[in-house]
């Protein structure tokens, strides 16, 4: 059977992605420490000379490593998504085959009664369409519990489909000062969160950026 192998590989990929995320968080924290340059701060002074107050080779090495990890994270995420599609297709095929030809019971009822592996259920139903690749400290999103690299499975009424960026913005604007339910994946685990889009001292109503996958 293909599904068990794909399932095991997907779990391993999720563990690997969680490790990559932890390493990225550590680098970002080091670069963003008090007195640090952050991810994009300049390496030269106002006169165009290399800054003497920082370890430029170390900063360049950290930024280079972060870029490599971000590429690895993207590749791993793409592999996970492909595996989830395979698992989803396998589940649908198995459900179709389990329905007797003479049965008058709707397919939805049969699928609801199927006894599938819980891990497979989690995997095939959690199909993220976006990931948080920027998050501002003290923003509504951060205060409400979202974290960098959280993957978005559902944001209010927005799930996978077309015009996702436009729909995300519309969903946030239409729910200003109202609670919005989210389903996310964090380090391989599915979670439910509530966020409230609202005005604050920064940009937007949430203070984070969703990168569409």
N, C-alpha and C positions, 0 to 999 in steps of 0.2 A: 504493500500500500504506500502511496505517495504521501498522504496527509500526515501520518505520524512523523515521518522524516522531516517534512517541511515544518511541522509544529515544533519539533525539537530544535531545528535550526533557527526558527524564529525566536524562541525563548533565549537561545544563546546569543543571537544578535541583539536582543533587547538588553541583555546583561552587558554585552560589550558596549552598546550605546550609552548605557548608564555610567559605565566607567569613563567613557570619553567625555560625557557631560561633567562628571566630577572633576576631571582634569582641566577642562576648559574653565569651570568655575574657579578653580584654584589659581589659574593664570590670570583671569580677569580680576580676582580679588587682589593679587599681588601688584598688578599694574595700576589698580585703582586705589591703592593704599594712600594714606595722607602723604603728600609730597610727590606722589607718582604722576606719571604722564597719562595714565589711562590707556585706552586701546588705540587712540588716534592722535594723542598730543604730539606737538612738534619736538624735534630733536635738536633744533638750532635756536640760538638766541635772536634778539631783535636785529643784530648786525649780520646775521647769517653764519655765525660760527657755531661749531658743535658745543652744546651745553656742557659745562664742566661740573655741574651739580648732580649729574645723573650718570649711571653706568650704561652708556649707550650700547655697547655690545650685548649686555645682558638684556636690555629692553628689546633690541632687535631680535635676539634669540627667542624671547618669550612671544613676541608678536608673530614671528615666523612659525613657531610651534603651534600657536593658537590658530593660525590660518590653516595649517595642516590638519589640526583636529576638527576644524569646522568642515573641511572637505571630507574627512573620514566620517563625520556625523551625517553629512548629507548622503554619502554613499550607503552607509548602513541603513539610514531611514528609507532610502529607495528600495533596498533589498527587502526590508521588513514589509513595506507596502506591497511589493510583488508577491511575497509569501502569503500575506493576508488575503490577497485576491485569490490565490490558489486555494487556500483553506476555505474561503467563502464559496467558491465555485464547487469544491468537493462536498461541502455541507449541503448546498442546494441540490446537487445531483443525488446525494444519498437520500434526502428527503423525498425527492420525486420518485425514486425507485421504491421507497417504502410504502407508497400509496397504491393499494390494489386498484386494478383497472375498473372493477365493478363497484368500487366504493363511491358513495355519493357524498362523503364527508369532504368539506372544503379542504384544500391543501394547507391553508393557514392553521386549521385545527390539528391536522396531523403533525405539522412542524412544531406546534406548541406542545405536543405530547411526546416528542422524540426525546430519548435519553442520551444526550451527547456528553462528551467529556467536558467538564466545566471549564478547563483551560482553553479548549477549542472554542467554546461559546464566547469566552472573553476575547479571544484573538480575532474571531471572525466578525464580531460586532464592533470592535474598536478600530475604526478606520479614520485616522486623523487627516484633516485637510489643511491644517496650518500649524505653525510652530512659533512660539514667542522667541524672537531672536534679539529683541531689545526691550529692556525693562528699566524704568527710572525709579530709583529709591524714593519712597514717600509718595508715589503715585497711587491713584485709586486701585489700579490693578495689583500693585505690590501690597498695599495695605489690606486688600481683600483676600490675599493668599496666593495669587498667581506667582510663578517663579520662572526665571529664565530657562528656556528650552522645554517648557511645558508644551505638549502637543494638544491641539484643539480637535476634539471629535465632534462637539456640538457647542454652539454659542447661541443661546436663546433659541430662535427658530431656524438658525443657519446650520446646515449640515453640508455634506459634499454636494457639488453641483457647479453651475456656471456663475460667473461674475461674483466670485466669493469675496474679493476685497471690497467691492462696492456694497455687497449685502452686509458684510460685517460692520462697515461704517454706518449704514442705514439702521442696522439693529441697535447699535450703541446710541445713535442720535435719538431714535424713537423711544428709547428707554432711559433717557436722562433722568437721574434721581430715582430710578426704579430698579428693582433687583432683576438680574438676568442669571438664569441657571446655565452652568457650563458642565460639560463632560470633558475631562482631559486625561491624558496619559502622562504620568510622571515616573520616570525611571522604570518603565515597563508595567506600571500598575495603573488601573483605571480609577479615577476619582471624580466626585461631584463637588462643584464649588458654586458659590453665589458671589457675583460681583455687582457693584452699583456704579454705572457710568455717571460721572459728575464732574463739574468744573473744579479745577484746582489751580495751583500757581504755574503749572507746566502746560505743555501742549496736549490738545485732545481731551477726551473725557476719561481716558483710561491710563495714559502714560506708558503705553507699551506698543510694540510693533508686531503684527502678525505676518509672518512670511508664508505665503501659500506654497504648499508642497506639490 
